[in-house]
């Protein structure tokens, strides 16, 4: 069974320290990522450029996908608040490995773009280009839902399980009902990335199994994607894999194959070779 990580970051420099709990290192290259992936048994990964601390990370990700086309693809980004950048979205997927777009919108200033019209151009443009867009929608679920409802042909992805980024254990799941209700919208998917972060318990993080099960029951194996965000995980890369492949008794067979990579590739249009 192939394992495709739905989110990693690589960077070559840091203009500011990596955010949050990410490793405070000056670089994490494609080659370093590949070494860790090989050790963990991960076949491929979807790179999300961390432009917040490396403004050249989008180009770095594209170069990694060009150099290692069987190992990497990219959810790229550019400053969406600059009107001169709007034309970049046309032909966006013509770049090596480029699958779509991702903005975390973590800060309050960036989240204001959802209300003040700054991003109004983006949703129809991405919809027209057939570009999936990933966001930390768990921070603004009502606004995320409104975008999905207004643009039913736009594929939207909730980052990091769609949970409360600022909570752990039960606090992480305070919006779970609102989250699983989004599954009724067929253009919404969820990345089960960073799951281990939401538990203060050690591996295998048993106190979040039921919450993950509810998300899976709602979205299914074609719209729930395993991944790590490995540079901020509290466990080993291999444990991030076996957490899903060995510790969740309700995730087996074709469902497991879907969650571990097939669903992601189908959703974003990554023509990955799943043959052995």
C-alpha positions in Angstrom: 0.0 0.0 0.0 1.3 3.4 -0.9 1.5 6.2 1.6 1.3 9.8 0.4 1.7 12.6 2.9 -0.9 15.3 2.3 1.3 18.1 3.8 4.9 18.8 4.4 7.0 21.9 4.3 10.5 22.4 2.9 12.5 25.6 3.1 16.0 26.8 2.3 16.3 29.9 4.5 14.4 31.7 7.3 13.7 35.4 7.3 11.8 34.7 10.5 11.8 31.6 12.7 9.5 28.8 11.6 6.1 29.4 13.1 4.5 27.7 16.0 5.9 24.3 17.0 7.8 23.8 13.7 11.5 22.8 14.0 13.6 25.8 14.6 16.1 25.0 11.9 17.5 27.2 9.1 16.5 24.8 6.4 14.7 21.6 5.7 15.5 20.5 2.2 13.8 18.2 -0.3 16.6 15.8 0.2 16.3 15.9 4.0 12.5 15.3 3.6 13.2 12.3 1.3 15.6 10.7 3.8 12.9 10.9 6.5 10.2 9.7 4.2 12.3 6.7 3.1 13.0 5.8 6.8 9.3 6.0 7.6 8.0 4.2 4.5 6.3 7.2 2.9 6.2 7.1 -0.9 5.4 10.7 -1.8 4.4 14.0 -0.3 2.5 17.2 -1.1 4.6 20.2 -0.4 3.0 23.4 1.0 5.5 26.2 0.7 5.9 28.1 4.1 6.2 31.6 2.6 5.8 33.1 6.0 9.3 32.3 6.9 10.9 31.5 3.5 9.6 33.8 0.7 11.4 31.7 -1.9 9.7 28.5 -0.7 7.2 28.3 -3.6 10.1 28.2 -6.2 11.9 25.7 -3.9 8.9 23.4 -3.9 8.5 23.6 -7.7 12.2 22.7 -8.1 11.7 19.7 -5.8 8.8 18.5 -7.8 10.7 19.0 -11.1 13.7 17.1 -9.7 11.8 14.3 -8.0 8.5 14.0 -9.9 7.6 10.6 -8.5 8.0 11.8 -4.9 6.7 15.4 -4.7 3.8 17.6 -5.8 2.9 21.1 -4.7 0.1 23.2 -3.3 1.6 26.5 -4.2 0.9 30.1 -3.2 1.5 33.8 -3.9 0.5 36.9 -2.1 -3.2 37.0 -3.0 -3.8 40.5 -1.7 -1.7 42.1 -4.4 -3.9 42.9 -7.5 -0.9 42.5 -9.8 -0.7 38.8 -8.8 -4.2 37.9 -10.0 -3.1 36.8 -13.4 -0.8 34.2 -11.9 -3.7 31.9 -11.4 -4.2 31.3 -15.2 -2.2 28.3 -16.2 -1.1 27.8 -12.6 -1.0 24.0 -13.0 1.5 24.3 -15.9 4.3 24.5 -13.4 6.1 21.3 -12.4 4.1 19.3 -9.9 1.6 22.1 -9.2 -1.7 20.7 -8.0 -3.5 23.7 -6.5 -3.3 26.6 -4.0 -2.9 26.8 -0.2 -3.1 29.8 2.2 -3.3 29.0 5.9 -4.8 32.5 6.7 -3.6 32.1 10.3 -3.4 35.7 11.3 -6.3 38.0 12.1 -5.1 40.4 9.4 -5.2 37.6 6.8 -8.6 36.4 8.0 -10.0 39.9 7.5 -9.4 39.3 3.7 -12.4 36.9 3.9 -14.7 39.9 4.8 -13.2 43.0 3.2 -13.4 41.8 -0.4 -9.6 41.1 -0.8 -10.2 37.5 -1.8 -13.5 37.8 -3.6 -11.7 37.5 -6.9 -9.9 34.3 -5.9 -12.8 31.8 -5.5 -14.4 32.2 -8.9 -10.9 32.3 -10.5 -9.8 29.1 -8.9 -13.2 27.5 -9.7 -12.8 28.4 -13.3 -9.2 27.1 -13.4 -10.2 23.9 -11.6 -7.7 24.5 -8.8 -8.3 23.0 -5.4 -7.7 25.5 -2.5 -6.6 24.4 1.0 -7.0 26.6 4.1 -6.9 26.4 7.8 -10.7 26.5 7.7 -11.1 25.2 11.2 -10.4 28.8 12.3 -13.3 30.2 10.4 -15.8 27.4 9.6 -18.8 29.5 8.9 -16.9 31.6 6.4 -15.3 28.5 4.9 -18.8 27.0 4.5 -20.1 30.1 2.8 -17.3 30.0 0.2 -18.0 26.4 -0.5 -21.8 27.0 -0.9 -21.3 30.0 -3.2 -18.8 28.1 -5.4 -20.0 24.5 -5.7 -17.4 23.6 -8.4 -14.5 24.9 -6.3 -12.8 22.0 -4.4 -11.9 23.2 -0.9 -9.7 21.4 1.6 -9.8 21.9 5.3 -6.3 21.7 6.8 -5.3 19.8 9.9 -8.5 17.9 10.4 -10.5 21.1 10.4 -10.2 21.1 14.2 -9.7 23.9 16.7 -6.0 24.7 16.1 -5.7 26.4 19.5 -6.9 23.4 21.5 -5.8 19.8 22.4 -7.7 16.8 23.6 -11.4 17.5 24.0 -10.8 21.2 23.3 -9.6 20.4 19.8 -13.0 19.0 18.9 -15.3 21.8 20.2 -16.5 22.5 16.6 -16.8 18.9 15.6 -20.5 19.0 14.9 -20.1 22.0 12.6 -17.1 20.4 10.9 -18.8 17.1 10.1 -21.9 19.0 8.8 -19.6 20.4 6.1 -19.3 16.9 4.6 -22.7 17.3 3.1 -21.1 19.7 0.7 -19.5 17.5 -2.0 -16.8 20.0 -2.8 -15.3 20.0 0.7 -12.6 17.6 1.8 -10.4 17.4 4.9 -6.7 16.7 5.4 -6.1 14.6 8.5 -2.7 16.3 8.8 -1.2 17.1 12.2 -3.6 14.8 14.0 -1.0 13.8 16.6 -0.7 17.4 17.7 -4.2 17.4 19.0 -3.5 14.9 21.7 -1.5 15.5 24.9 -1.3 11.7 25.4 1.5 9.7 23.9 1.4 7.4 20.9 -1.1 6.0 19.8 -3.1 9.1 20.9 -6.2 7.1 21.9 -8.2 10.0 23.2 -8.6 11.4 19.7 -9.6 8.1 17.9 -13.3 8.7 18.3 -13.1 12.2 17.0 -11.1 11.1 13.9 -13.7 8.3 13.4 -16.5 10.8 13.3 -14.6 12.8 10.7 -14.0 9.7 8.6 -17.6 8.6 8.8 -18.7 12.0 7.6 -16.2 12.5 4.7 -15.2 9.0 3.8 -12.0 7.6 2.3 -12.3 9.8 -0.8 -12.4 13.1 1.1 -10.2 12.4 4.2 -6.5 12.5 3.5 -3.7 11.3 5.8 -0.7 13.5 6.3 1.7 14.8 8.8 3.1 18.3 8.7 6.1 16.4 10.0 8.3 19.3 11.0 6.0 20.1 14.0 4.9 16.6 15.0 5.4 15.4 18.6 6.2 11.8 17.4 8.3 10.1 14.8 7.4 10.1 11.1 7.0 6.3 11.3 4.5 6.7 14.2 2.6 9.2 12.1 2.2 6.4 9.6 1.4 3.5 11.9 -1.1 5.7 13.9 -3.4 5.4 10.9 -2.3 2.1 9.4 -2.2 0.0 12.6 -3.9 1.8 15.5 -7.4 2.7 14.1 -9.4 -0.5 14.0 -12.1 1.0 11.9 -9.7 2.0 9.1 -8.9 -1.1 7.0 -8.7 -2.4 3.4 -9.8 -0.1 0.6 -10.8 2.6 3.1 -7.3 2.7 4.4 -5.8 2.8 0.9 -8.1 5.7 0.1 -7.1 7.7 3.2 -3.4 7.0 2.8 -3.2 8.5 -0.6 -5.6 7.4 -3.3 -8.3 9.8 -2.2 -5.9 12.7 -2.1 -4.6 12.0 -5.6 -8.0 11.7 -7.1 -9.2 14.9 -5.4 -6.4 17.2 -6.5 -5.7 15.5 -9.9 -2.3 14.1 -9.0 -1.7 11.3 -11.6 0.4 9.3 -9.2 1.5 5.7 -10.2 0.0 3.4 -7.6 1.4 0.2 -9.2 4.0 -1.7 -7.3 
